[in-house]
Amino acid sequence: MGLSEDESKTSVQQTLLGAINLLFESGLSPEKVMDLIPVKPISEHQTPITEIYQTKLLGLFEKIKP
């Protein structure tokens, strides 16, 4: 959504490196690292958020996309 291919690749790469570093260099057990990830904190709102994303944001993005 609005990132170039290079920006997207860099973003994914940095996210993966951060996750790897957290898992192997934080001193936390794998279980404690997993506990850092919230489990669906907004799951009850997932359907309306998805509908808004699909109907509004993607339509708006198509209008402003160069």
N, CA, C and O atoms as a Tripos MOL2 file, in Angstrom:
@<TRIPOS>MOLECULE
protein
  264   263    66     0     0
PROTEIN
NO_CHARGES

@<TRIPOS>ATOM
      1 N           0.8330   -1.1850    0.0000 N.3       1 MET1
      2 CA          0.0000    0.0000    0.0000 C.3       1 MET1
      3 C           0.8770    1.2480    0.0000 C.2       1 MET1
      4 O           1.1590    1.8220    1.0520 O.2       1 MET1
      5 N           1.2950    1.6500   -1.1670 N.am      2 GLY2
      6 CA          2.0050    2.8940   -1.2860 C.3       2 GLY2
      7 C           3.5190    2.7900   -1.2000 C.2       2 GLY2
      8 O           4.2140    3.7910   -1.3740 O.2       2 GLY2
      9 N           4.0410    1.6070   -0.9370 N.am      3 LEU3
     10 CA          5.4930    1.4380   -0.8820 C.3       3 LEU3
     11 C           6.0020    0.9280   -2.2220 C.2       3 LEU3
     12 O           5.3330    0.1620   -2.9160 O.2       3 LEU3
     13 N           7.1890    1.3690   -2.5600 N.am      4 SER4
     14 CA          7.8060    0.8290   -3.7700 C.3       4 SER4
     15 C           8.2310   -0.6140   -3.5140 C.2       4 SER4
     16 O           8.2160   -1.0810   -2.3750 O.2       4 SER4
     17 N           8.6060   -1.3090   -4.5710 N.am      5 GLU5
     18 CA          9.0520   -2.6940   -4.4020 C.3       5 GLU5
     19 C          10.2850   -2.7590   -3.5050 C.2       5 GLU5
     20 O          10.3880   -3.6390   -2.6510 O.2       5 GLU5
     21 N          11.2190   -1.8300   -3.6990 N.am      6 ASP6
     22 CA         12.4280   -1.8100   -2.8610 C.3       6 ASP6
     23 C          12.0920   -1.5090   -1.4060 C.2       6 ASP6
     24 O          12.6500   -2.1300   -0.5010 O.2       6 ASP6
     25 N          11.1860   -0.5630   -1.1730 N.am      7 GLU7
     26 CA         10.7820   -0.2460    0.2010 C.3       7 GLU7
     27 C          10.0940   -1.4350    0.8490 C.2       7 GLU7
     28 O          10.3080   -1.7080    2.0300 O.2       7 GLU7
     29 N           9.2780   -2.1370    0.0950 N.am      8 SER8
     30 CA          8.5930   -3.3220    0.6230 C.3       8 SER8
     31 C           9.5850   -4.4120    1.0000 C.2       8 SER8
     32 O           9.4770   -5.0220    2.0630 O.2       8 SER8
     33 N          10.5580   -4.6530    0.1150 N.am      9 LYS9
     34 CA         11.5670   -5.6730    0.4020 C.3       9 LYS9
     35 C          12.3770   -5.3030    1.6350 C.2       9 LYS9
     36 O          12.6490   -6.1530    2.4840 O.2       9 LYS9
     37 N          12.7630   -4.0360    1.7330 N.am     10 THR10
     38 CA         13.5260   -3.5800    2.8950 C.3      10 THR10
     39 C          12.7070   -3.7320    4.1710 C.2      10 THR10
     40 O          13.2320   -4.1620    5.1980 O.2      10 THR10
     41 N          11.4330   -3.3840    4.1110 N.am     11 SER11
     42 CA         10.5610   -3.4960    5.2780 C.3      11 SER11
     43 C          10.4410   -4.9430    5.7540 C.2      11 SER11
     44 O          10.5600   -5.2230    6.9460 O.2      11 SER11
     45 N          10.2070   -5.8500    4.8220 N.am     12 VAL12
     46 CA         10.0930   -7.2760    5.1820 C.3      12 VAL12
     47 C          11.4200   -7.7820    5.7330 C.2      12 VAL12
     48 O          11.4480   -8.5110    6.7240 O.2      12 VAL12
     49 N          12.5190   -7.3970    5.0890 N.am     13 GLN13
     50 CA         13.8390   -7.8350    5.5440 C.3      13 GLN13
     51 C          14.1170   -7.3390    6.9660 C.2      13 GLN13
     52 O          14.5720   -8.1120    7.8090 O.2      13 GLN13
     53 N          13.8540   -6.0790    7.2350 N.am     14 GLN14
     54 CA         14.1170   -5.5310    8.5640 C.3      14 GLN14
     55 C          13.2170   -6.1730    9.6230 C.2      14 GLN14
     56 O          13.6460   -6.4010   10.7540 O.2      14 GLN14
     57 N          11.9740   -6.4600    9.2520 N.am     15 THR15
     58 CA         11.0600   -7.1230   10.1850 C.3      15 THR15
     59 C          11.5630   -8.5290   10.5190 C.2      15 THR15
     60 O          11.5650   -8.9350   11.6810 O.2      15 THR15
     61 N          11.9840   -9.2590    9.5000 N.am     16 LEU16
     62 CA         12.5050  -10.6100    9.7300 C.3      16 LEU16
     63 C          13.7780  -10.5880   10.5740 C.2      16 LEU16
     64 O          13.9370  -11.3960   11.4890 O.2      16 LEU16
     65 N          14.6840   -9.6610   10.2610 N.am     17 LEU17
     66 CA         15.9180   -9.5670   11.0520 C.3      17 LEU17
     67 C          15.6100   -9.2210   12.5050 C.2      17 LEU17
     68 O          16.2330   -9.7640   13.4170 O.2      17 LEU17
     69 N          14.6670   -8.3330   12.7230 N.am     18 GLY18
     70 CA         14.2820   -7.9860   14.0870 C.3      18 GLY18
     71 C          13.7130   -9.1820   14.8370 C.2      18 GLY18
     72 O          14.0280   -9.4020   16.0070 O.2      18 GLY18
     73 N          12.8720   -9.9530   14.1530 N.am     19 ALA19
     74 CA         12.2880  -11.1410   14.7840 C.3      19 ALA19
     75 C          13.3620  -12.1780   15.0990 C.2      19 ALA19
     76 O          13.3550  -12.7800   16.1730 O.2      19 ALA19
     77 N          14.2710  -12.3820   14.1730 N.am     20 ILE20
     78 CA         15.3630  -13.3420   14.3870 C.3      20 ILE20
     79 C          16.2450  -12.8960   15.5510 C.2      20 ILE20
     80 O          16.5930  -13.7000   16.4160 O.2      20 ILE20
     81 N          16.6050  -11.6160   15.5690 N.am     21 ASN21
     82 CA         17.4310  -11.0950   16.6690 C.3      21 ASN21
     83 C          16.7210  -11.2290   18.0100 C.2      21 ASN21
     84 O          17.3420  -11.5940   19.0090 O.2      21 ASN21
     85 N          15.4320  -10.9380   18.0360 N.am     22 LEU22
     86 CA         14.6780  -11.0720   19.2810 C.3      22 LEU22
     87 C          14.6960  -12.5140   19.7610 C.2      22 LEU22
     88 O          14.9120  -12.7760   20.9440 O.2      22 LEU22
     89 N          14.4700  -13.4440   18.8510 N.am     23 LEU23
     90 CA         14.4100  -14.8500   19.2370 C.3      23 LEU23
     91 C          15.7500  -15.3780   19.7310 C.2      23 LEU23
     92 O          15.8090  -16.1000   20.7270 O.2      23 LEU23
     93 N          16.8290  -15.0190   19.0330 N.am     24 PHE24
     94 CA         18.1170  -15.6380   19.3390 C.3      24 PHE24
     95 C          19.0470  -14.8030   20.2100 C.2      24 PHE24
     96 O          19.9900  -15.3480   20.7840 O.2      24 PHE24
     97 N          18.8120  -13.5030   20.3280 N.am     25 GLU25
     98 CA         19.7450  -12.6570   21.0610 C.3      25 GLU25
     99 C          19.1490  -11.9500   22.2760 C.2      25 GLU25
    100 O          19.8610  -11.2320   22.9780 O.2      25 GLU25
    101 N          17.8700  -12.1380   22.5310 N.am     26 SER26
    102 CA         17.2340  -11.4180   23.6330 C.3      26 SER26
    103 C          17.4560  -12.0860   24.9830 C.2      26 SER26
    104 O          17.2790  -11.4570   26.0260 O.2      26 SER26
    105 N          17.8380  -13.3490   24.9660 N.am     27 GLY27
    106 CA         17.9640  -14.0800   26.2180 C.3      27 GLY27
    107 C          16.6330  -14.6410   26.7180 C.2      27 GLY27
    108 O          16.5740  -15.2820   27.7680 O.2      27 GLY27
    109 N          15.5730  -14.3950   25.9590 N.am     28 LEU28
    110 CA         14.2590  -14.9180   26.3300 C.3      28 LEU28
    111 C          14.0820  -16.3180   25.7520 C.2      28 LEU28
    112 O          14.6420  -16.6520   24.7090 O.2      28 LEU28
    113 N          13.3030  -17.1160   26.4420 N.am     29 SER29
    114 CA         12.9770  -18.4420   25.9140 C.3      29 SER29
    115 C          12.0340  -18.2680   24.7230 C.2      29 SER29
    116 O          11.3690  -17.2380   24.6080 O.2      29 SER29
    117 N          11.9700  -19.2600   23.8430 N.am     30 PRO30
    118 CA         11.0160  -19.1590   22.7230 C.3      30 PRO30
    119 C           9.5830  -18.9160   23.1880 C.2      30 PRO30
    120 O           8.8330  -18.1920   22.5350 O.2      30 PRO30
    121 N           9.2010  -19.5160   24.3120 N.am     31 GLU31
    122 CA          7.8520  -19.3230   24.8420 C.3      31 GLU31
    123 C           7.6160  -17.8670   25.2450 C.2      31 GLU31
    124 O           6.5490  -17.3110   24.9880 O.2      31 GLU31
    125 N           8.6220  -17.2550   25.8780 N.am     32 LYS32
    126 CA          8.4810  -15.8560   26.2910 C.3      32 LYS32
    127 C           8.4520  -14.9180   25.0770 C.2      32 LYS32
    128 O           7.7500  -13.9070   25.0850 O.2      32 LYS32
    129 N           9.2110  -15.2590   24.0460 N.am     33 VAL33
    130 CA          9.1620  -14.4590   22.8220 C.3      33 VAL33
    131 C           7.7670  -14.5580   22.2120 C.2      33 VAL33
    132 O           7.2000  -13.5480   21.7970 O.2      33 VAL33
    133 N           7.2180  -15.7540   22.1560 N.am     34 MET34
    134 CA          5.8690  -15.9330   21.6090 C.3      34 MET34
    135 C           4.8310  -15.1870   22.4250 C.2      34 MET34
    136 O           3.8390  -14.7060   21.8760 O.2      34 MET34
    137 N           5.0470  -15.0830   23.7440 N.am     35 ASP35
    138 CA          4.1110  -14.3650   24.6030 C.3      35 ASP35
    139 C           4.1170  -12.8630   24.3290 C.2      35 ASP35
    140 O           3.1910  -12.1610   24.7360 O.2      35 ASP35
    141 N           5.1410  -12.3630   23.6490 N.am     36 LEU36
    142 CA          5.1940  -10.9420   23.3140 C.3      36 LEU36
    143 C           4.2230  -10.5780   22.1950 C.2      36 LEU36
    144 O           3.8970   -9.4070   22.0000 O.2      36 LEU36
    145 N           3.7730  -11.5730   21.4750 N.am     37 ILE37
    146 CA          2.8790  -11.3460   20.3390 C.3      37 ILE37
    147 C           1.4380  -11.4060   20.8330 C.2      37 ILE37
    148 O           0.9830  -12.4440   21.3140 O.2      37 ILE37
    149 N           0.7090  -10.2690   20.7120 N.am     38 PRO38
    150 CA         -0.6930  -10.3010   21.1610 C.3      38 PRO38
    151 C          -1.5040  -11.2300   20.2640 C.2      38 PRO38
    152 O          -1.3360  -11.2400   19.0440 O.2      38 PRO38
    153 N          -2.3700  -11.9950   20.8740 N.am     39 VAL39
    154 CA         -3.1680  -12.9500   20.1190 C.3      39 VAL39
    155 C          -4.4840  -12.2860   19.7320 C.2      39 VAL39
    156 O          -5.4040  -12.1500   20.5390 O.2      39 VAL39
    157 N          -4.5360  -11.8860   18.4850 N.am     40 LYS40
    158 CA         -5.7490  -11.2950   17.9240 C.3      40 LYS40
    159 C          -6.3870  -10.2620   18.8550 C.2      40 LYS40
    160 O          -7.5290  -10.4430   19.2770 O.2      40 LYS40
    161 N          -5.6740   -9.1900   19.1780 N.am     41 PRO41
    162 CA         -6.2180   -8.2050   20.1140 C.3      41 PRO41
    163 C          -7.4480   -7.4770   19.5900 C.2      41 PRO41
    164 O          -8.2160   -6.9170   20.3720 O.2      41 PRO41
    165 N          -7.6400   -7.4790   18.2860 N.am     42 ILE42
    166 CA         -8.8250   -6.8180   17.7280 C.3      42 ILE42
    167 C          -9.6660   -7.8050   16.9110 C.2      42 ILE42
    168 O         -10.3710   -7.4030   15.9850 O.2      42 ILE42
    169 N          -9.5940   -9.0770   17.2480 N.am     43 SER43
    170 CA        -10.2780  -10.1010   16.4570 C.3      43 SER43
    171 C         -11.7810   -9.8740   16.3830 C.2      43 SER43
    172 O         -12.4050  -10.2000   15.3730 O.2      43 SER43
    173 N         -12.3630   -9.3240   17.4270 N.am     44 GLU44
    174 CA        -13.8070   -9.0990   17.4030 C.3      44 GLU44
    175 C         -14.2010   -8.0400   16.3730 C.2      44 GLU44
    176 O         -15.3670   -7.9520   15.9890 O.2      44 GLU44
    177 N         -13.2360   -7.2390   15.9280 N.am     45 HIS45
    178 CA        -13.5010   -6.1830   14.9510 C.3      45 HIS45
    179 C         -12.9430   -6.5180   13.5690 C.2      45 HIS45
    180 O         -12.9490   -5.6710   12.6760 O.2      45 HIS45
    181 N         -12.4690   -7.7300   13.3920 N.am     46 GLN46
    182 CA        -11.7860   -8.1010   12.1510 C.3      46 GLN46
    183 C         -12.6860   -7.9620   10.9200 C.2      46 GLN46
    184 O         -12.2430   -7.4450    9.8940 O.2      46 GLN46
    185 N         -13.9280   -8.4090   11.0040 N.am     47 THR47
    186 CA        -14.8130   -8.3550    9.8410 C.3      47 THR47
    187 C         -15.0900   -6.9260    9.3910 C.2      47 THR47
    188 O         -14.9350   -6.6300    8.2060 O.2      47 THR47
    189 N         -15.4970   -6.0160   10.2990 N.am     48 PRO48
    190 CA        -15.7230   -4.6410    9.8170 C.3      48 PRO48
    191 C         -14.4490   -3.9520    9.3330 C.2      48 PRO48
    192 O         -14.4900   -3.1660    8.3860 O.2      48 PRO48
    193 N         -13.3270   -4.2400    9.9750 N.am     49 ILE49
    194 CA        -12.0610   -3.6420    9.5290 C.3      49 ILE49
    195 C         -11.7250   -4.1200    8.1220 C.2      49 ILE49
    196 O         -11.3180   -3.3260    7.2740 O.2      49 ILE49
    197 N         -11.8940   -5.4070    7.8740 N.am     50 THR50
    198 CA        -11.6240   -5.9640    6.5470 C.3      50 THR50
    199 C         -12.5460   -5.3410    5.5130 C.2      50 THR50
    200 O         -12.1080   -5.0100    4.4110 O.2      50 THR50
    201 N         -13.8310   -5.1780    5.8590 N.am     51 GLU51
    202 CA        -14.7820   -4.5750    4.9190 C.3      51 GLU51
    203 C         -14.4220   -3.1230    4.6190 C.2      51 GLU51
    204 O         -14.4940   -2.6930    3.4670 O.2      51 GLU51
    205 N         -14.0380   -2.3670    5.6370 N.am     52 ILE52
    206 CA        -13.6350   -0.9790    5.4350 C.3      52 ILE52
    207 C         -12.3930   -0.9300    4.5530 C.2      52 ILE52
    208 O         -12.3190   -0.1270    3.6220 O.2      52 ILE52
    209 N         -11.4390   -1.7690    4.8370 N.am     53 TYR53
    210 CA        -10.2100   -1.8240    4.0450 C.3      53 TYR53
    211 C         -10.5420   -2.0900    2.5820 C.2      53 TYR53
    212 O         -10.0510   -1.3980    1.6900 O.2      53 TYR53
    213 N         -11.3740   -3.0930    2.3430 N.am     54 GLN54
    214 CA        -11.6630   -3.4910    0.9650 C.3      54 GLN54
    215 C         -12.5170   -2.4600    0.2330 C.2      54 GLN54
    216 O         -12.2890   -2.2090   -0.9510 O.2      54 GLN54
    217 N         -13.4810   -1.8660    0.8990 N.am     55 THR55
    218 CA        -14.3920   -0.9660    0.2020 C.3      55 THR55
    219 C         -13.8850    0.4680    0.1360 C.2      55 THR55
    220 O         -14.0570    1.1340   -0.8850 O.2      55 THR55
    221 N         -13.2770    0.9440    1.1850 N.am     56 LYS56
    222 CA        -12.8920    2.3530    1.2350 C.3      56 LYS56
    223 C         -11.4280    2.5880    0.8920 C.2      56 LYS56
    224 O         -11.1170    3.3550   -0.0190 O.2      56 LYS56
    225 N         -10.5380    1.9380    1.6110 N.am     57 LEU57
    226 CA         -9.1210    2.2360    1.4410 C.3      57 LEU57
    227 C          -8.5930    1.8230    0.0750 C.2      57 LEU57
    228 O          -7.8520    2.5770   -0.5550 O.2      57 LEU57
    229 N          -8.9630    0.6410   -0.3860 N.am     58 LEU58
    230 CA         -8.4660    0.2080   -1.6960 C.3      58 LEU58
    231 C          -9.0200    1.0930   -2.8070 C.2      58 LEU58
    232 O          -8.3070    1.4000   -3.7620 O.2      58 LEU58
    233 N         -10.2840    1.5090   -2.6940 N.am     59 GLY59
    234 CA        -10.8620    2.4220   -3.6830 C.3      59 GLY59
    235 C         -10.1490    3.7630   -3.6620 C.2      59 GLY59
    236 O          -9.8650    4.3330   -4.7160 O.2      59 GLY59
    237 N          -9.8610    4.2640   -2.4830 N.am     60 LEU60
    238 CA         -9.1470    5.5300   -2.3550 C.3      60 LEU60
    239 C          -7.7280    5.4080   -2.9030 C.2      60 LEU60
    240 O          -7.2470    6.3040   -3.5970 O.2      60 LEU60
    241 N          -7.0710    4.3190   -2.5950 N.am     61 PHE61
    242 CA         -5.7200    4.0910   -3.0970 C.3      61 PHE61
    243 C          -5.6920    4.0740   -4.6180 C.2      61 PHE61
    244 O          -4.7740    4.6270   -5.2250 O.2      61 PHE61
    245 N          -6.6920    3.4430   -5.2460 N.am     62 GLU62
    246 CA         -6.7520    3.3970   -6.7030 C.3      62 GLU62
    247 C          -6.8800    4.8000   -7.2900 C.2      62 GLU62
    248 O          -6.3540    5.0660   -8.3710 O.2      62 GLU62
    249 N          -7.5670    5.6930   -6.5970 N.am     63 LYS63
    250 CA         -7.7310    7.0610   -7.0870 C.3      63 LYS63
    251 C          -6.4420    7.8720   -6.9940 C.2      63 LYS63
    252 O          -6.1860    8.7180   -7.8510 O.2      63 LYS63
    253 N          -5.6290    7.6310   -5.9710 N.am     64 ILE64
    254 CA         -4.4350    8.4450   -5.7640 C.3      64 ILE64
    255 C          -3.1560    7.7940   -6.2880 C.2      64 ILE64
    256 O          -2.1000    8.4270   -6.3250 O.2      64 ILE64
    257 N          -3.2560    6.5370   -6.6900 N.am     65 LYS65
    258 CA         -2.0690    5.8110   -7.1690 C.3      65 LYS65
    259 C          -1.5640    6.4720   -8.4420 C.2      65 LYS65
    260 O          -2.3310    6.6980   -9.3770 O.2      65 LYS65
    261 N          -0.2610    6.7850   -8.4770 N.am     66 PRO66
    262 CA          0.2860    7.4330   -9.6750 C.3      66 PRO66
    263 C           0.2760    6.5310  -10.8920 C.2      66 PRO66
    264 O           0.7070    6.9440  -11.9690 O.2      66 PRO66
@<TRIPOS>BOND
     1     1     2 1
     2     2     3 1
     3     3     4 2
     4     3     5 am
     5     5     6 1
     6     6     7 1
     7     7     8 2
     8     7     9 am
     9     9    10 1
    10    10    11 1
    11    11    12 2
    12    11    13 am
    13    13    14 1
    14    14    15 1
    15    15    16 2
    16    15    17 am
    17    17    18 1
    18    18    19 1
    19    19    20 2
    20    19    21 am
    21    21    22 1
    22    22    23 1
    23    23    24 2
    24    23    25 am
    25    25    26 1
    26    26    27 1
    27    27    28 2
    28    27    29 am
    29    29    30 1
    30    30    31 1
    31    31    32 2
    32    31    33 am
    33    33    34 1
    34    34    35 1
    35    35    36 2
    36    35    37 am
    37    37    38 1
    38    38    39 1
    39    39    40 2
    40    39    41 am
    41    41    42 1
    42    42    43 1
    43    43    44 2
    44    43    45 am
    45    45    46 1
    46    46    47 1
    47    47    48 2
    48    47    49 am
    49    49    50 1
    50    50    51 1
    51    51    52 2
    52    51    53 am
    53    53    54 1
    54    54    55 1
    55    55    56 2
    56    55    57 am
    57    57    58 1
    58    58    59 1
    59    59    60 2
    60    59    61 am
    61    61    62 1
    62    62    63 1
    63    63    64 2
    64    63    65 am
    65    65    66 1
    66    66    67 1
    67    67    68 2
    68    67    69 am
    69    69    70 1
    70    70    71 1
    71    71    72 2
    72    71    73 am
    73    73    74 1
    74    74    75 1
    75    75    76 2
    76    75    77 am
    77    77    78 1
    78    78    79 1
    79    79    80 2
    80    79    81 am
    81    81    82 1
    82    82    83 1
    83    83    84 2
    84    83    85 am
    85    85    86 1
    86    86    87 1
    87    87    88 2
    88    87    89 am
    89    89    90 1
    90    90    91 1
    91    91    92 2
    92    91    93 am
    93    93    94 1
    94    94    95 1
    95    95    96 2
    96    95    97 am
    97    97    98 1
    98    98    99 1
    99    99   100 2
   100    99   101 am
   101   101   102 1
   102   102   103 1
   103   103   104 2
   104   103   105 am
   105   105   106 1
   106   106   107 1
   107   107   108 2
   108   107   109 am
   109   109   110 1
   110   110   111 1
   111   111   112 2
   112   111   113 am
   113   113   114 1
   114   114   115 1
   115   115   116 2
   116   115   117 am
   117   117   118 1
   118   118   119 1
   119   119   120 2
   120   119   121 am
   121   121   122 1
   122   122   123 1
   123   123   124 2
   124   123   125 am
   125   125   126 1
   126   126   127 1
   127   127   128 2
   128   127   129 am
   129   129   130 1
   130   130   131 1
   131   131   132 2
   132   131   133 am
   133   133   134 1
   134   134   135 1
   135   135   136 2
   136   135   137 am
   137   137   138 1
   138   138   139 1
   139   139   140 2
   140   139   141 am
   141   141   142 1
   142   142   143 1
   143   143   144 2
   144   143   145 am
   145   145   146 1
   146   146   147 1
   147   147   148 2
   148   147   149 am
   149   149   150 1
   150   150   151 1
   151   151   152 2
   152   151   153 am
   153   153   154 1
   154   154   155 1
   155   155   156 2
   156   155   157 am
   157   157   158 1
   158   158   159 1
   159   159   160 2
   160   159   161 am
   161   161   162 1
   162   162   163 1
   163   163   164 2
   164   163   165 am
   165   165   166 1
   166   166   167 1
   167   167   168 2
   168   167   169 am
   169   169   170 1
   170   170   171 1
   171   171   172 2
   172   171   173 am
   173   173   174 1
   174   174   175 1
   175   175   176 2
   176   175   177 am
   177   177   178 1
   178   178   179 1
   179   179   180 2
   180   179   181 am
   181   181   182 1
   182   182   183 1
   183   183   184 2
   184   183   185 am
   185   185   186 1
   186   186   187 1
   187   187   188 2
   188   187   189 am
   189   189   190 1
   190   190   191 1
   191   191   192 2
   192   191   193 am
   193   193   194 1
   194   194   195 1
   195   195   196 2
   196   195   197 am
   197   197   198 1
   198   198   199 1
   199   199   200 2
   200   199   201 am
   201   201   202 1
   202   202   203 1
   203   203   204 2
   204   203   205 am
   205   205   206 1
   206   206   207 1
   207   207   208 2
   208   207   209 am
   209   209   210 1
   210   210   211 1
   211   211   212 2
   212   211   213 am
   213   213   214 1
   214   214   215 1
   215   215   216 2
   216   215   217 am
   217   217   218 1
   218   218   219 1
   219   219   220 2
   220   219   221 am
   221   221   222 1
   222   222   223 1
   223   223   224 2
   224   223   225 am
   225   225   226 1
   226   226   227 1
   227   227   228 2
   228   227   229 am
   229   229   230 1
   230   230   231 1
   231   231   232 2
   232   231   233 am
   233   233   234 1
   234   234   235 1
   235   235   236 2
   236   235   237 am
   237   237   238 1
   238   238   239 1
   239   239   240 2
   240   239   241 am
   241   241   242 1
   242   242   243 1
   243   243   244 2
   244   243   245 am
   245   245   246 1
   246   246   247 1
   247   247   248 2
   248   247   249 am
   249   249   250 1
   250   250   251 1
   251   251   252 2
   252   251   253 am
   253   253   254 1
   254   254   255 1
   255   255   256 2
   256   255   257 am
   257   257   258 1
   258   258   259 1
   259   259   260 2
   260   259   261 am
   261   261   262 1
   262   262   263 1
   263   263   264 2
@<TRIPOS>SUBSTRUCTURE
     1 MET1         2 RESIDUE 1 A MET
     2 GLY2         6 RESIDUE 1 A GLY
     3 LEU3        10 RESIDUE 1 A LEU
     4 SER4        14 RESIDUE 1 A SER
     5 GLU5        18 RESIDUE 1 A GLU
     6 ASP6        22 RESIDUE 1 A ASP
     7 GLU7        26 RESIDUE 1 A GLU
     8 SER8        30 RESIDUE 1 A SER
     9 LYS9        34 RESIDUE 1 A LYS
    10 THR10       38 RESIDUE 1 A THR
    11 SER11       42 RESIDUE 1 A SER
    12 VAL12       46 RESIDUE 1 A VAL
    13 GLN13       50 RESIDUE 1 A GLN
    14 GLN14       54 RESIDUE 1 A GLN
    15 THR15       58 RESIDUE 1 A THR
    16 LEU16       62 RESIDUE 1 A LEU
    17 LEU17       66 RESIDUE 1 A LEU
    18 GLY18       70 RESIDUE 1 A GLY
    19 ALA19       74 RESIDUE 1 A ALA
    20 ILE20       78 RESIDUE 1 A ILE
    21 ASN21       82 RESIDUE 1 A ASN
    22 LEU22       86 RESIDUE 1 A LEU
    23 LEU23       90 RESIDUE 1 A LEU
    24 PHE24       94 RESIDUE 1 A PHE
    25 GLU25       98 RESIDUE 1 A GLU
    26 SER26      102 RESIDUE 1 A SER
    27 GLY27      106 RESIDUE 1 A GLY
    28 LEU28      110 RESIDUE 1 A LEU
    29 SER29      114 RESIDUE 1 A SER
    30 PRO30      118 RESIDUE 1 A PRO
    31 GLU31      122 RESIDUE 1 A GLU
    32 LYS32      126 RESIDUE 1 A LYS
    33 VAL33      130 RESIDUE 1 A VAL
    34 MET34      134 RESIDUE 1 A MET
    35 ASP35      138 RESIDUE 1 A ASP
    36 LEU36      142 RESIDUE 1 A LEU
    37 ILE37      146 RESIDUE 1 A ILE
    38 PRO38      150 RESIDUE 1 A PRO
    39 VAL39      154 RESIDUE 1 A VAL
    40 LYS40      158 RESIDUE 1 A LYS
    41 PRO41      162 RESIDUE 1 A PRO
    42 ILE42      166 RESIDUE 1 A ILE
    43 SER43      170 RESIDUE 1 A SER
    44 GLU44      174 RESIDUE 1 A GLU
    45 HIS45      178 RESIDUE 1 A HIS
    46 GLN46      182 RESIDUE 1 A GLN
    47 THR47      186 RESIDUE 1 A THR
    48 PRO48      190 RESIDUE 1 A PRO
    49 ILE49      194 RESIDUE 1 A ILE
    50 THR50      198 RESIDUE 1 A THR
    51 GLU51      202 RESIDUE 1 A GLU
    52 ILE52      206 RESIDUE 1 A ILE
    53 TYR53      210 RESIDUE 1 A TYR
    54 GLN54      214 RESIDUE 1 A GLN
    55 THR55      218 RESIDUE 1 A THR
    56 LYS56      222 RESIDUE 1 A LYS
    57 LEU57      226 RESIDUE 1 A LEU
    58 LEU58      230 RESIDUE 1 A LEU
    59 GLY59      234 RESIDUE 1 A GLY
    60 LEU60      238 RESIDUE 1 A LEU
    61 PHE61      242 RESIDUE 1 A PHE
    62 GLU62      246 RESIDUE 1 A GLU
    63 LYS63      250 RESIDUE 1 A LYS
    64 ILE64      254 RESIDUE 1 A ILE
    65 LYS65      258 RESIDUE 1 A LYS
    66 PRO66      262 RESIDUE 1 A PRO
